[in-house]
C-alpha cells in the first residue's frame, strides 16, 4: 500500500464546507441531473465534474469511455502532493473507482492490487465501479490487468 495524505472519499452528505476547504482539488461525481454541490461550486477550487449513474452495464447514462478519458486527463494534471476530495452519491463505487484511476495515473509503477488496497484503506466501504475501471484499463493500455485486479479486490473483500 502507498501512503497518501489528505485524500478523502466521501458521500454527497459529507461534502461540507470544511471538507471542501481541506482539499486542493475535487472530483465531483453525481447522477446525470445532479448539480455540483454548492459547497464545491462556490469554492473556486479546481474541480472535475462527472455525471453518470452507478451502472456497471451498457447504458447511455452509465460511465462512458469519455468519462474515463476526462478523469485520466484530469489526473495527469494533479500532483501527488495535492489533497483530493472525491465524492459520489454514496462514496462507495464511482468515487472509489475514480480515486483508483487517479492513483494509477499518478503511480504507474504500482501494481493495481496495491492501488485498490490503498483506496480501501482510505474508504473501507469501497466497492469500485467495474465499468469505470474497465474503461480506464483500456485507455491506460493495461491489457486487462486493472480489471483483473479489481476482481481480486472484490474476492478479497466479499465477506468484509
Contact map, one row per residue, 1 for C-alpha under 8 A:
1110000000000000000000000000000000000000000000000000000000000000000000000000000000000000000000000000000000000000011011000000000000000000000000000000000000000000
1111000000000000000000000000000000000000000000000000000000000000000000000000000000000000000000000000000000000000011001000000000000000000000000000000000000000000
1111100000000000000000000000000000000000000000000000000000000000000000000000000000000000000000000000000000000000000001000000000000000000000000000000000000000000
0111111000000000000000000000000000000000000000000000000000000000000000000000000000000000000000000000000000000000000000000000000000000000000000000000000000000000
0011111000000000000000000000000000000000000000000000000000000000000000000000000010100000000000000000000000000000000000000000000000000000000000000000000000000000
0001111100000000000001100000000000000000000000000000000000000000000000000000000001110000000000000000000000000000000000000000000000000000000000000000000000000000
0001111110000000000000100000000000000000000000000000000000000000000000000000000000111100000000000000000000000000000000000100000000000000000000000000000000000000
0000011111000000000000000000000000000000000000000000000000000000000000000000000000111100000000000000000000000000000000000110000000000000000000000000000000000000
0000001111100000000000000000000000000000000000000000000000000000000000000000000000001110001000110010000000000000000000000110000000000000000000000000000000000000
0000000111110110000000000000000000000000000000000000000000000000000000000000000000001111011100100000000000000000000000000000000000000000000000000000000000000000
0000000011111110000000000000000000000000000000000000000000000000000000000000000000000011111100000000000000000000000000000000000000000000000000000000000000000000
0000000001111110000000000000000000000000000000000000000000000000000000000000000000000011111000000000000000000000000000000000000000000000000000000000000000000000
0000000000111111000000000000000000000000000000000000000000000000000000000000000000000000100000000000000000000000000000000000000000000000000000000000000000000000
0000000001111111001000000000000000000000000000000000000000000000000000000000000000000000000000000000000000000000000000000000000000000000000000000000000000000000
0000000001111111101100000000000000001011000000000000000000000000000000000000000000000010000000000000000000000000000000000000000000000000000000000000000000000000
0000000000001111111100000000000000000010000000000000000000000000000000000000000000000000000000000000000000000000000000000000000000000000000000000000000000000000
0000000000000011111110000000000000000011000000000000000000000000000000000000000000000000000000000000000000000000000000000000000000000000000000000000000000000000
0000000000000001111111000000000000000000000000000000000000000000000000000000000000000000000000000000000000000000000000000000000000000000000000000000000000000000
0000000000000111111111100000000000000000000000000000000000000000000000000000000000001000000000000000000000000000000000000000000000000000000000000000000000000000
0000000000000011111111100100000000000011001000000000000000000000000000000000000000001000000000000000000000000000000000000000000000000000000000000000000000000000
0000000000000000111111110000000000000000001000000000000000000000000000000000000000000000000000000000000000000000000000000000000000000000000000000000000000000000
0000010000000000011111110000000000000000000000000000000000000000000000000000000000100000000000000000000000000000000000000000000000000000000000000000000000000000
0000011000000000001111111100000000000000000000000000000000000000000000000000000001111000000000000000000000000000000000000000000000000000000000000000000000000000
0000000000000000000011111100000000000000000011000000000000000000000000000000000001111000000000000000000000000000000000000000000000000000000000000000000000000000
0000000000000000000000111110000000000000000011100000000000000000000000000000010001111000000000000000000000000000000000000000000000000000000000000000000000000000
0000000000000000000100111111000000000001000011110000000000000000000000000000000000011100000000000000000000000000000000000000000000000000000000000000000000000000
0000000000000000000000001111100000000000000000111100000000000000000000000000000000011110000000000000000000000000000000000000000000000000000000000000000000000000
0000000000000000000000000111110000010000000000111100000000000000000000000000000000000111000000000000000000000000000000000000000000000000000000000000000000000000
0000000000000000000000000011111000000000000000001111000000000000000000000000000000000111100001100000000000000000000000000000000000000000000000000000000000000000
0000000000000000000000000001111111110000000000001111100000000000000000000000000000000001100000000000000000000000000000000000000000000000000000000000000000000000
0000000000000000000000000000111111000000000000000011110000000000000000000000000000000000100000000000000000000000000000000000000000000000000000000000000000000000
0000000000000000000000000000011111000000000000000011100000001000000000000000000000000000000000000000000000000000000000000000000000000000000000000000000000000000
0000000000000000000000000000011111100000000000000010000000000000000000000000000000000000000000000000000000000000000000000000000000000000000000000000000000000000
0000000000000000000000000000011111110000000000000010000000000000000000000000000000000000000000000000000000000000000000000000000000000000000000000000000000000000
0000000000000000000000000000010011111000000000000000000000000000000000000000000000000000000000000000000000000000000000000000000000000000000000000000000000000000
0000000000000000000000000001010001111101100000001000000000000000000000000000000000000000000000000000000000000000000000000000000000000000000000000000000000000000
0000000000000010000000000000000000111111100000000000000000000000000000000000000000000000000000000000000000000000000000000000000000000000000000000000000000000000
0000000000000000000000000000000000011111110000000000000000000000000000000000000000000000000000000000000000000000000000000000000000000000000000000000000000000000
0000000000000011100100000000000000001111111000000000000000000000000000000000000000000000000000000000000000000000000000000000000000000000000000000000000000000000
0000000000000010100100000100000000011111111110100000000000000000000000000000000000000000000000000000000000000000000000000000000000000000000000000000000000000000
0000000000000000000000000000000000011111111100000000000000000000000000000000000000000000000000000000000000000000000000000000000000000000000000000000000000000000
0000000000000000000000000000000000000111111100000000000000000000000000000000000000000000000000000000000000000000000000000000000000000000000000000000000000000000
0000000000000000000110000000000000000011111110000000000000000000000000000000000000000000000000000000000000000000000000000000000000000000000000000000000000000000
0000000000000000000000000000000000000001111111000000000000000000000000000000000000000000000000000000000000000000000000000000000000000000000000000000000000000000
0000000000000000000000011100000000000001001111100000000000000000000000000000000000000000000000000000000000000000000000000000000000000000000000000000000000000000
0000000000000000000000011100000000000000000111110000000000000000000000000000000000000000000000000000000000000000000000000000000000000000000000000000000000000000
0000000000000000000000001111000000000001000011111000000000000000000000000000000000000000000000000000000000000000000000000000000000000000000000000000000000000000
0000000000000000000000000111000000000000000001111100000000000000000000100100000000000000000000000000000000000000000000000000000000000000000000000000000000000000
0000000000000000000000000011110000010000000000111110000000000000000000000000000000000000000000000000000000000000000000000000000000000000000000000000000000000000
0000000000000000000000000011110000000000000000011111000000000000001000000000000000000000000000000000000000000000000000000000000000000000000000000000000000000000
0000000000000000000000000000111111000000000000001111100000000000000000000000000000000000000000000000000000000000000000000000000000000000000000000000000000000000
0000000000000000000000000000111100000000000000000111110000001110000000000000000000000000000000000000000000000000000000000000000000000000000000000000000000000000
0000000000000000000000000000011100000000000000000011111000001110000000000000000000000000000000000000000000000000000000000000000000000000000000000000000000000000
0000000000000000000000000000001000000000000000000001111100000110000000000000000000000000000011000000000000000000000000000000000010000000000000000000000000000000
0000000000000000000000000000000000000000000000000000111111101110000000000000000000000000000000000000000000000000000000000000000010100000000000000000000000000000
0000000000000000000000000000000000000000000000000000011111000110000000000000000000000000000000000000000000000000000000000000000011110000000000000000000000000000
0000000000000000000000000000000000000000000000000000001111100100000000000000000000000000000000000000000000000000000000000000000000100000000000000000000000000000
0000000000000000000000000000000000000000000000000000001111110100000000000000000000000000000000000000000000000000000000000000000000000000000000000000000000000000
0000000000000000000000000000000000000000000000000000001011111100000000000000000000000000000000000000000000000000000000000000000000000000000000000000000000000000
0000000000000000000000000000000000000000000000000000000001111101000000000000000000000000000000000000000000000000000000000000000000000000000000000000000000000000
0000000000000000000000000000000100000000000000000001101000111111000000000000000000000000000000000000000000000000000000000000000000000000000000000000000000000000
0000000000000000000000000000000000000000000000000001111111111111000000000000000000000000000000000000000000000000000000000000000000000000000000000000000000000000
0000000000000000000000000000000000000000000000000001111100001111101100000000000000000000000000000000000000000000000000000000000000110000000000000000000000000000
0000000000000000000000000000000000000000000000000000000000011111111100000000000000000000000000000000000000000000000000000000000000010010000000000000000000000000
0000000000000000000000000000000000000000000000000000000000000011111110000000000000000000000000000000000000000000000000000000000000010011000000000000000000000000
0000000000000000000000000000000000000000000000000000000000000001111111000000000000000000000000000000000000000000000000000000000000000000000000000000000000000000
0000000000000000000000000000000000000000000000000100000000000011111111100000000000000000000000000000000000000000000000000000000000000000000000000000000000000000
0000000000000000000000000000000000000000000000000000000000000011111111110000000000000000000000000000000000000000000000000000000000010011001000000000000000000000
0000000000000000000000000000000000000000000000000000000000000000111111111000000000000000000000000000000000000000000000000000000000000001001000000000000000000000
0000000000000000000000000000000000000000000000000000000000000000011111111100000000000000000000000000000000000000000000000000000000000000000000000000000000000000
0000000000000000000000000000000000000000000000010000000000000000001111111110000000000000000000000100110000000000000000000000000000000000000000000000000000000000
0000000000000000000000000000000000000000000000000000000000000000000111111111000000000000000000000000110010000000000000000000000000000001000000000000000000000000
0000000000000000000000000000000000000000000000000000000000000000000011111111100000000000000000000000000000000000000000000000000000000000000000000000000000000000
0000000000000000000000000000000000000000000000010000000000000000000001111111110000000000000000000000000000000000000000000000000000000000000000000000000000000000
0000000000000000000000000000000000000000000000000000000000000000000000111111110000000000000000000000110011000000000000000000000000000000000000000000000000000000
0000000000000000000000000000000000000000000000000000000000000000000000011111111000000000000000000000010011000000000000000000000000000000000000000000000000000000
0000000000000000000000000000000000000000000000000000000000000000000000001111111000000000000000000000000000000000000000000000000000000000000000000000000000000000
0000000000000000000000001000000000000000000000000000000000000000000000000111111101000000000000000000000001000000000000000000000000000000000000000000000000000000
0000000000000000000000000000000000000000000000000000000000000000000000000001111111000000000000000000000001000000000000000000000000000000000000000000000000000000
0000000000000000000000000000000000000000000000000000000000000000000000000000011111000000000000000000000001000000000000000000000000000000000000000000000000000000
0000100000000000000000000000000000000000000000000000000000000000000000000000001111100000000000000000000000000000000000000000000000000000000000000000000000000000
0000010000000000000000111000000000000000000000000000000000000000000000000000011111110000000000000000000000000000000000000000000000000000000000000000000000000000
0000111100000000000001111000000000000000000000000000000000000000000000000000000011111000000000000000000000000000000000000000000000000000000000000000000000000000
0000011100000000000000111110000000000000000000000000000000000000000000000000000001111100000000000000000000000000000000000000000000000000000000000000000000000000
0000001111000000001100111110000000000000000000000000000000000000000000000000000000111110000000000000000000000000000000000000000000000000000000000000000000000000
0000001111000000000000000111100000000000000000000000000000000000000000000000000000011111000000110110000000000000000000000000000000000000000000000000000000000000
0000000011110010000000000011100000000000000000000000000000000000000000000000000000001111111000100000000000000000000000000000000000000000000000000000000000000000
0000000001110000000000000001110000000000000000000000000000000000000000000000000000000111111111100000000000000000000000000000000000000000000000000000000000000000
0000000000111000000000000000111000000000000000000000000000000000000000000000000000000011111000000000000000000000000000000000000000000000000000000000000000000000
0000000001110000000000000000000000000000000000000000000000000000000000000000000000000011111110000000000000000000000000000000000000000000000000000000000000000000
0000000011110000000000000000000000000000000000000000000000000000000000000000000000000011111111110000000000000000000000000000110000000000000000000000000000000000
0000000001100000000000000000000000000000000000000000000000000000000000000000000000000001011111110000000000000000000000000010111100000000000000000000000000000000
0000000000000000000000000000000000000000000000000000010000000000000000000000000000000001011111111000000000000000000000000000011110000000000000000000000000000000
0000000000000000000000000000100000000000000000000000010000000000000000000000000000000001001111111100000000000000000000000000000110010000000000000000000000000000
0000000011000000000000000000100000000000000000000000000000000000000000000000000000000111001111111110000000000000000000000000000100000000000000000000000000000000
0000000010000000000000000000000000000000000000000000000000000000000000000000000000000100001111111111000000000000000000100010011110000000000000000000000000000000
0000000000000000000000000000000000000000000000000000000000000000000000000000000000000000000011111111100000000000000000000000001111011000000000000000000000000000
0000000000000000000000000000000000000000000000000000000000000000000000100000000000000100000001111111110000000000000000000000000000010000000000000000000000000000
0000000010000000000000000000000000000000000000000000000000000000000000000000000000000100000000111111111000000000000000100000000000000000000000000000000000000000
0000000000000000000000000000000000000000000000000000000000000000000000000000000000000000000000011111111100000000001100100000000000000000000000000000000000000000
0000000000000000000000000000000000000000000000000000000000000000000000110010000000000000000000001111111110000000000000000000000000001001000000000000000000000000
0000000000000000000000000000000000000000000000000000000000000000000000110011000000000000000000000111111111000000000000000000000000000000000000000000000000000000
0000000000000000000000000000000000000000000000000000000000000000000000000000000000000000000000000011111111110000001000000000000000000000000000000000000000000000
0000000000000000000000000000000000000000000000000000000000000000000000000000000000000000000000000001111111110101001000000000000000000000000000000000000000000000
0000000000000000000000000000000000000000000000000000000000000000000000010011000000000000000000000000111111110000000000000000000000000000000000000000000000000000
0000000000000000000000000000000000000000000000000000000000000000000000000011011100000000000000000000011111110000000000000000000000000000000000000000000000000000
0000000000000000000000000000000000000000000000000000000000000000000000000000000000000000000000000000001111111100000000000000000000000000000000000000000000000000
0000000000000000000000000000000000000000000000000000000000000000000000000000000000000000000000000000001111111110000000000000000000000000000000000000000000000000
0000000000000000000000000000000000000000000000000000000000000000000000000000000000000000000000000000000000111110000000000000000000000000000000000000000000000000
0000000000000000000000000000000000000000000000000000000000000000000000000000000000000000000000000000000100111111011000000000000000000000000000000000000000000000
0000000000000000000000000000000000000000000000000000000000000000000000000000000000000000000000000000000000011111111000000000000000000000000000000000000000000000
0000000000000000000000000000000000000000000000000000000000000000000000000000000000000000000000000000000100000111111100000000000000000000000000001100110000000000
0000000000000000000000000000000000000000000000000000000000000000000000000000000000000000000000000000000000000011111110000000000000000000000000000000110110000000
1100000000000000000000000000000000000000000000000000000000000000000000000000000000000000000000000000000000000111111111000000000000000000000000000000000000000000
1100000000000000000000000000000000000000000000000000000000000000000000000000000000000000000000000001001100000111111111100000000000000000000000000000000000000000
0000000000000000000000000000000000000000000000000000000000000000000000000000000000000000000000000001000000000001111111110000000000000000000000000000110010000000
1000000000000000000000000000000000000000000000000000000000000000000000000000000000000000000000000000000000000000111111111000000000000000000000000000000010000000
1110000000000000000000000000000000000000000000000000000000000000000000000000000000000000000000000000000000000000011111111100000000000000000000000000000000000000
0000000000000000000000000000000000000000000000000000000000000000000000000000000000000000000000010011000000000000001111111111010000000000000000000000000000000000
0000000000000000000000000000000000000000000000000000000000000000000000000000000000000000000000000000000000000000000111111111110000000000000000000000000000000000
0000000000000000000000000000000000000000000000000000000000000000000000000000000000000000000000000000000000000000000011111111000000000000000000000000000000000000
0000001110000000000000000000000000000000000000000000000000000000000000000000000000000000000000000000000000000000000001111111000000000000000000000000000000000000
0000000110000000000000000000000000000000000000000000000000000000000000000000000000000000000100010000000000000000000000111111110000000000000000000000000000000000
0000000000000000000000000000000000000000000000000000000000000000000000000000000000000000000000000000000000000000000000111111110000000000000000000000000000000000
0000000000000000000000000000000000000000000000000000000000000000000000000000000000000000001100000000000000000000000000010011111000000000000000000000000000000000
0000000000000000000000000000000000000000000000000000000000000000000000000000000000000000001110010000000000000000000000110011111100000000000000000000000000000000
0000000000000000000000000000000000000000000000000000000000000000000000000000000000000000000110011000000000000000000000000000111110000000000000000000000001000000
0000000000000000000000000000000000000000000000000000000000000000000000000000000000000000000111111000000000000000000000000000011111001000000000000000010000000000
0000000000000000000000000000000000000000000000000000011100000000000000000000000000000000000011011000000000000000000000000000001111111000000000000000000000000000
0000000000000000000000000000000000000000000000000000000100000000000000000000000000000000000000001000000000000000000000000000000111111100000000000010010000000000
0000000000000000000000000000000000000000000000000000001110000010000000000000000000000000000000000000000000000000000000000000000011111110000000000000000000000000
0000000000000000000000000000000000000000000000000000000100000011100100000000000000000000000001001100000000000000000000000000000011111111000000000000000000000000
0000000000000000000000000000000000000000000000000000000000000000000000000000000000000000000000001000100000000000000000000000000111111111100000000110010000000000
0000000000000000000000000000000000000000000000000000000000000000000000000000000000000000000000000000000000000000000000000000000001111111110000010110000000000000
0000000000000000000000000000000000000000000000000000000000000001100100000000000000000000000000000000000000000000000000000000000000111111111000000000000000000000
0000000000000000000000000000000000000000000000000000000000000000100110010000000000000000000000000000100000000000000000000000000000011111111100000100000000000000
0000000000000000000000000000000000000000000000000000000000000000000000000000000000000000000000000000000000000000000000000000000000001111111111111110000000000000
0000000000000000000000000000000000000000000000000000000000000000000000000000000000000000000000000000000000000000000000000000000000000111111111110000000000000000
0000000000000000000000000000000000000000000000000000000000000000000110000000000000000000000000000000000000000000000000000000000000000011111111000000000000000000
0000000000000000000000000000000000000000000000000000000000000000000000000000000000000000000000000000000000000000000000000000000000000001111111000000000000000000
0000000000000000000000000000000000000000000000000000000000000000000000000000000000000000000000000000000000000000000000000000000000000000111111100000000000000000
0000000000000000000000000000000000000000000000000000000000000000000000000000000000000000000000000000000000000000000000000000000000000000111111111100000000000000
0000000000000000000000000000000000000000000000000000000000000000000000000000000000000000000000000000000000000000000000000000000000000000110011111100000000000000
0000000000000000000000000000000000000000000000000000000000000000000000000000000000000000000000000000000000000000000000000000000000000100110001111111000000000000
0000000000000000000000000000000000000000000000000000000000000000000000000000000000000000000000000000000000000001000000000000000000000000100001111111100000000000
0000000000000000000000000000000000000000000000000000000000000000000000000000000000000000000000000000000000000001000000000000000000001101100001111111110000000000
0000000000000000000000000000000000000000000000000000000000000000000000000000000000000000000000000000000000000000000000000000000001001100100000011111111000000000
0000000000000000000000000000000000000000000000000000000000000000000000000000000000000000000000000000000000000000000000000000000000000000000000011111111100000000
0000000000000000000000000000000000000000000000000000000000000000000000000000000000000000000000000000000000000001100100000000000000000000000000001111111110000000
0000000000000000000000000000000000000000000000000000000000000000000000000000000000000000000000000000000000000001100100000000000101001000000000000111111111000000
0000000000000000000000000000000000000000000000000000000000000000000000000000000000000000000000000000000000000000000000000000000000000000000000000011111111100000
0000000000000000000000000000000000000000000000000000000000000000000000000000000000000000000000000000000000000000100000000000000000000000000000000001111111110000
0000000000000000000000000000000000000000000000000000000000000000000000000000000000000000000000000000000000000000100110000000000000000000000000000000111111111000
0000000000000000000000000000000000000000000000000000000000000000000000000000000000000000000000000000000000000000000000000000001000000000000000000000011111111100
0000000000000000000000000000000000000000000000000000000000000000000000000000000000000000000000000000000000000000000000000000000000000000000000000000001111111100
0000000000000000000000000000000000000000000000000000000000000000000000000000000000000000000000000000000000000000000000000000000000000000000000000000000111111110
0000000000000000000000000000000000000000000000000000000000000000000000000000000000000000000000000000000000000000000000000000000000000000000000000000000011111111
0000000000000000000000000000000000000000000000000000000000000000000000000000000000000000000000000000000000000000000000000000000000000000000000000000000001111111
0000000000000000000000000000000000000000000000000000000000000000000000000000000000000000000000000000000000000000000000000000000000000000000000000000000000011111
0000000000000000000000000000000000000000000000000000000000000000000000000000000000000000000000000000000000000000000000000000000000000000000000000000000000001111
